[in-house]
Amino acid sequence: MAGTASLSLRILLPFQVFTEKTSVSRIVVETRDGSLGILPHRLDCAAAVAPGILTYETPAQGEVFVATDEGVIVKAGLDVLVSVRRALGGKELANLRAAVEREFLTLDESERSMRSVIDKMESDLIRRLVRLHNA
């Protein structure tokens, strides 16, 4: 790898930095449109991250897997920033995939349900305000 460019990776959570790595040779992340591979000379880009497994590779650690929740990934130059709601590290890929399904995807279902209730409450409030205004 001597003489070749490498990426700098930062994975951010809402209230902390999950990890910062240098000398990253490649990154693969799951997006809403499928897997996105990032190499050092790829054009700059941004994408919405879907709950899934982010993989990165460094000379020191080899291939590393991180379970990520929804978020965004931005590549600018050799810097890659991933901002997600939650992330879990681990060695066993099968365990991480199970964690994504168990924690990230099911929580999204309950969030959708909660958002639906809130939408109904907001709609009801707006109807009542309109009635009050027209009275």
Number of C-alpha atoms within 10 A of each C-alpha: 8 5 5 9 13 19 25 18 21 18 20 20 18 10 7 8 11 17 13 11 14 14 17 24 20 18 20 16 25 21 20 12 10 10 15 15 14 19 16 20 12 12 11 14 12 13 17 18 26 22 26 24 25 24 16 22 18 17 11 8 9 10 15 17 20 22 24 29 25 20 18 17 19 16 21 13 14 19 16 23 17 23 23 21 15 18 24 14 16 12 11 11 15 10 12 21 17 13 17 22 15 11 13 21 17 12 13 14 11 11 12 12 12 12 12 12 12 12 12 12 12 12 12 12 12 12 12 12 12 11 10 9 8 7 6
